[in-house]
């Protein structure tokens, strides 16, 4: 899996529910939902944890490619 994948897509590709991902990270399902909806910006520590569980890098999951930002 490469860059430009959403967290939801990456989680689904691993066959994890929001609750399963939350349990592995020690956060609530609501936190995962809010991150996926773009309503919550996770800490760098949580970003790293998410990447480890999903088998991605920070660049794969959280770095916005130039030209893909909303205006």
N, CA, C and O of each residue as an XYZ file, in Angstrom:
284
protein
N       0.846     -1.176      0.000
C       0.000      0.000      0.000
C       0.888      1.235      0.000
O       1.862      1.305      0.750
N       0.555      2.198     -0.833
C       1.388      3.376     -0.930
C       0.712      4.614     -0.398
O      -0.289      4.546      0.317
N       1.278      5.744     -0.760
C       0.745      7.019     -0.291
C      -0.657      7.259     -0.853
O      -1.103      6.578     -1.776
N      -1.326      8.231     -0.278
C      -2.658      8.649     -0.692
C      -3.759      7.694     -0.260
O      -4.887      7.808     -0.741
N      -3.471      6.778      0.610
C      -4.521      5.938      1.182
C      -5.056      6.619      2.416
O      -4.307      7.208      3.195
N      -6.357      6.533      2.584
C      -6.928      7.089      3.798
C      -6.754      6.084      4.924
O      -6.520      4.899      4.689
N      -6.870      6.567      6.128
C      -6.761      5.679      7.274
C      -7.860      4.622      7.227
O      -7.621      3.462      7.561
N      -9.056      5.014      6.816
C     -10.163      4.066      6.728
C      -9.852      2.966      5.719
O     -10.096      1.791      5.993
N      -9.318      3.331      4.561
C      -8.955      2.340      3.546
C      -7.871      1.395      4.070
O      -7.944      0.182      3.873
N      -6.879      1.956      4.731
C      -5.782      1.143      5.261
C      -6.282      0.195      6.349
O      -5.871     -0.964      6.405
N      -7.164      0.688      7.207
C      -7.728     -0.147      8.270
C      -8.545     -1.281      7.671
O      -8.423     -2.431      8.093
N      -9.374     -0.959      6.689
C     -10.208     -1.978      6.044
C      -9.347     -3.025      5.334
O      -9.674     -4.212      5.345
N      -8.258     -2.589      4.723
C      -7.361     -3.516      4.027
C      -6.736     -4.520      4.996
O      -6.410     -5.642      4.609
N      -6.575     -4.114      6.243
C      -6.039     -5.008      7.274
C      -7.132     -5.842      7.924
O      -6.849     -6.699      8.761
N      -8.383     -5.592      7.540
C      -9.506     -6.346      8.091
C      -9.837     -5.986      9.522
O     -10.361     -6.809     10.273
N      -9.530     -4.745      9.905
C      -9.774     -4.299     11.274
C     -10.996     -3.393     11.339
O     -11.193     -2.545     10.469
N     -11.807     -3.572     12.361
C     -12.898     -2.643     12.630
C     -12.309     -1.434     13.359
O     -11.170     -1.468     13.824
N     -13.101     -0.372     13.448
C     -12.650      0.780     14.231
C     -12.362      0.357     15.666
O     -11.376      0.796     16.258
N     -13.221     -0.498     16.230
C     -13.046     -0.926     17.614
C     -11.764     -1.738     17.780
O     -11.038     -1.553     18.757
N     -11.477     -2.639     16.828
C     -10.255     -3.451     16.924
C      -9.013     -2.581     16.853
O      -8.065     -2.791     17.610
N      -9.007     -1.602     15.948
C      -7.862     -0.698     15.858
C      -7.734      0.110     17.149
O      -6.638      0.265     17.687
N      -8.855      0.619     17.637
C      -8.839      1.388     18.884
C      -8.282      0.560     20.037
O      -7.469      1.053     20.819
N      -8.716     -0.698     20.147
C      -8.241     -1.576     21.222
C      -6.735     -1.778     21.144
O      -6.058     -1.784     22.172
N      -6.209     -1.941     19.950
C      -4.758     -2.147     19.787
C      -3.967     -0.902     20.162
O      -2.812     -0.990     20.579
N      -4.602      0.261     20.009
C      -3.919      1.525     20.267
C      -4.201      2.091     21.655
O      -3.546      3.041     22.084
N      -5.167      1.513     22.354
C      -5.504      2.008     23.679
C      -6.278      3.311     23.651
O      -6.160      4.130     24.562
N      -7.075      3.505     22.600
C      -7.926      4.691     22.496
C      -9.365      4.240     22.293
O      -9.628      3.045     22.157
N     -10.291      5.181     22.274
C     -11.695      4.826     22.064
C     -12.007      4.678     20.575
O     -11.298      5.201     19.715
N     -13.084      3.955     20.301
C     -13.540      3.822     18.917
C     -13.922      5.191     18.372
O     -13.732      5.467     17.187
N     -14.461      6.048     19.234
C     -14.840      7.386     18.811
C     -13.632      8.198     18.343
O     -13.747      9.019     17.432
N     -12.480      7.968     18.965
C     -11.257      8.647     18.537
C     -10.891      8.221     17.125
O     -10.572      9.064     16.286
N     -10.933      6.928     16.854
C     -10.626      6.423     15.510
C     -11.610      6.996     14.504
O     -11.210      7.430     13.424
N     -12.883      7.002     14.842
C     -13.908      7.548     13.959
C     -13.634      9.021     13.655
O     -13.723      9.446     12.503
N     -13.305      9.790     14.676
C     -13.045     11.220     14.494
C     -11.818     11.459     13.617
O     -11.819     12.377     12.797
N     -10.775     10.651     13.777
C      -9.579     10.782     12.938
C      -9.949     10.487     11.484
O      -9.564     11.229     10.580
N     -10.694      9.405     11.262
C     -11.070      9.024      9.905
C     -11.941     10.081      9.229
O     -11.859     10.272      8.016
N     -12.771     10.762     10.007
C     -13.644     11.798      9.458
C     -12.925     13.139      9.307
O     -13.462     14.066      8.700
N     -11.723     13.242      9.853
C     -10.978     14.493      9.773
C     -11.385     15.502     10.831
O     -11.066     16.687     10.727
N     -12.095     15.025     11.857
C     -12.545     15.909     12.931
C     -11.562     16.004     14.089
O     -11.760     16.799     15.007
N     -10.508     15.201     14.054
C      -9.540     15.162     15.157
C      -8.151     14.939     14.597
O      -7.939     14.036     13.787
N      -7.205     15.759     15.025
C      -5.814     15.590     14.621
C      -5.078     14.835     15.719
O      -4.889     15.361     16.816
N      -4.661     13.604     15.431
C      -3.993     12.812     16.457
C      -2.596     13.335     16.776
O      -1.971     14.021     15.967
N      -2.124     12.997     17.966
C      -0.752     13.338     18.347
C       0.208     12.539     17.482
O      -0.183     11.546     16.868
N       1.443     12.963     17.433
C       2.450     12.235     16.647
C       2.623     10.829     17.206
O       2.838      9.883     16.448
N       2.532     10.686     18.511
C       2.658      9.354     19.131
C       1.549      8.432     18.639
O       1.801      7.271     18.315
N       0.314      8.947     18.582
C      -0.798      8.142     18.090
C      -0.646      7.863     16.601
O      -0.942      6.757     16.149
N      -0.189      8.848     15.829
C       0.060      8.628     14.396
C       1.045      7.486     14.183
O       0.833      6.627     13.327
N       2.110      7.478     14.955
C       3.122      6.417     14.839
C       2.509      5.070     15.198
O       2.761      4.075     14.518
N       1.714      5.027     16.250
C       1.045      3.781     16.634
C       0.124      3.268     15.544
O       0.116      2.076     15.238
N      -0.650      4.166     14.960
C      -1.555      3.787     13.876
C      -0.752      3.202     12.714
O      -1.119      2.168     12.155
N       0.320      3.854     12.363
C       1.166      3.376     11.260
C       1.744      1.998     11.551
O       1.785      1.143     10.667
N       2.188      1.780     12.773
C       2.738      0.467     13.136
C       1.691     -0.623     12.999
O       1.969     -1.682     12.435
N       0.489     -0.376     13.507
C      -0.578     -1.376     13.439
C      -0.972     -1.643     11.989
O      -1.223     -2.788     11.612
N      -1.026     -0.586     11.177
C      -1.476     -0.736      9.790
C      -0.355     -1.091      8.821
O      -0.607     -1.347      7.643
N       0.878     -1.107      9.311
C       2.006     -1.484      8.460
C       2.354     -0.449      7.410
O       2.778     -0.788      6.305
N       2.170      0.822      7.763
C       2.459      1.919      6.845
C       3.436      2.886      7.486
O       3.712      2.809      8.683
N       3.957      3.801      6.672
C       4.814      4.851      7.206
C       3.978      6.103      7.436
O       2.854      6.210      6.947
N       4.532      7.037      8.174
C       3.865      8.327      8.370
C       3.599      8.993      7.018
O       2.535      9.575      6.807
N       4.566      8.904      6.106
C       4.383      9.489      4.778
C       3.231      8.832      4.038
O       2.450      9.517      3.378
N       3.114      7.510      4.139
C       2.034      6.797      3.451
C       0.670      7.281      3.898
O      -0.232      7.465      3.081
N       0.524      7.485      5.185
C      -0.802      7.688      5.751
C      -1.149      9.141      6.053
O      -2.304      9.542      5.914
N      -0.168      9.928      6.462
C      -0.492     11.258      6.964
C       0.084     12.420      6.165
O      -0.338     13.559      6.364
N       1.029     12.171      5.271
C       1.654     13.265      4.538
C       0.804     13.609      3.333
O       0.482     12.731      2.532
N       0.432     14.881      3.190
C      -0.335     15.321      2.036
C       0.608     15.586      0.881
O       1.590     16.318      1.009
N       0.289     14.974     -0.250
C       1.089     15.205     -1.446
C       0.860     16.630     -1.919
O      -0.236     17.168     -1.758
N       1.878     17.245     -2.499
C       1.742     18.592     -3.041
C       0.678     18.580     -4.120
O       0.681     17.717     -4.998
N      -0.232     19.541     -4.054
C      -1.289     19.611     -5.046
C      -2.562     18.881     -4.669
O      -3.560     18.985     -5.382
N      -2.555     18.130     -3.544
C      -3.757     17.420     -3.140
C      -4.483     18.126     -2.016
O      -5.563     17.695     -1.611
N      -3.909     19.207     -1.504
C      -4.551     19.948     -0.419
C      -5.795     20.648     -0.953
O      -5.835     21.102     -2.097
N      -6.810     20.722     -0.092
C      -8.001     21.469     -0.463
C      -7.701     22.953     -0.390
O      -6.936     23.402      0.464
N      -8.296     23.695     -1.274
C      -8.045     25.151     -1.304
C      -9.103     25.887     -0.562
O      -9.059     27.114     -0.479
